[in-house]
């Protein structure tokens, strides 16, 4: 995964177990990753699960 310095956009988190395949080399902004991590820590809904962030 390549991290960019672009502003946050609307991304969704999908459980890795629900995916058949992963895209080549995805790009995501640092702001999107930070927003997801903050939300996941506050909610606790991603505990012991692997999230894949997609646009």
C-alpha positions as CSV (number, residue, x, y, z in Angstrom):
1,X,0.0,0.0,0.0
2,X,1.3,3.4,-0.9
3,X,0.5,6.3,1.5
4,X,-0.2,9.7,0.1
5,X,-0.4,13.2,1.6
6,X,-3.8,13.9,0.0
7,X,-6.7,15.0,2.2
8,X,-9.1,12.5,3.7
9,X,-11.9,11.1,1.5
10,X,-14.8,8.8,2.2
11,X,-13.3,5.3,2.5
12,X,-14.9,2.1,3.8
13,X,-13.4,-0.7,5.8
14,X,-14.0,-4.3,4.7
15,X,-13.0,-7.4,6.6
16,X,-10.1,-9.2,4.9
17,X,-12.1,-12.5,5.1
18,X,-14.8,-11.0,2.8
19,X,-12.4,-10.4,-0.1
20,X,-11.5,-12.8,-2.9
21,X,-8.5,-10.8,-4.0
22,X,-6.7,-7.6,-3.3
23,X,-6.0,-4.9,-5.9
24,X,-2.4,-4.4,-7.2
25,X,-0.8,-1.5,-5.4
26,X,-3.5,0.5,-3.7
27,X,-3.0,4.1,-2.6
28,X,-4.6,5.7,0.4
29,X,-4.1,9.0,2.2
30,X,-2.5,9.2,5.6
31,X,-5.5,11.2,6.7
32,X,-7.9,8.3,5.7
33,X,-5.8,5.8,7.7
34,X,-5.6,8.1,10.7
35,X,-9.4,8.7,10.6
36,X,-10.0,4.9,10.4
37,X,-7.6,4.1,13.2
38,X,-9.1,6.7,15.5
39,X,-12.7,5.5,14.8
40,X,-11.7,1.8,15.2
41,X,-10.0,2.6,18.5
42,X,-13.0,4.5,19.8
43,X,-15.6,2.0,18.7
44,X,-13.7,-1.2,19.2
45,X,-15.6,-2.9,16.4
46,X,-12.4,-4.0,14.6
47,X,-10.9,-5.8,17.5
48,X,-9.2,-9.0,16.4
49,X,-10.1,-8.4,12.8
50,X,-8.1,-7.3,9.7
51,X,-9.5,-4.3,7.9
52,X,-8.9,-3.4,4.3
53,X,-9.6,0.2,3.5
54,X,-11.1,0.9,0.1
55,X,-12.5,3.9,-1.7
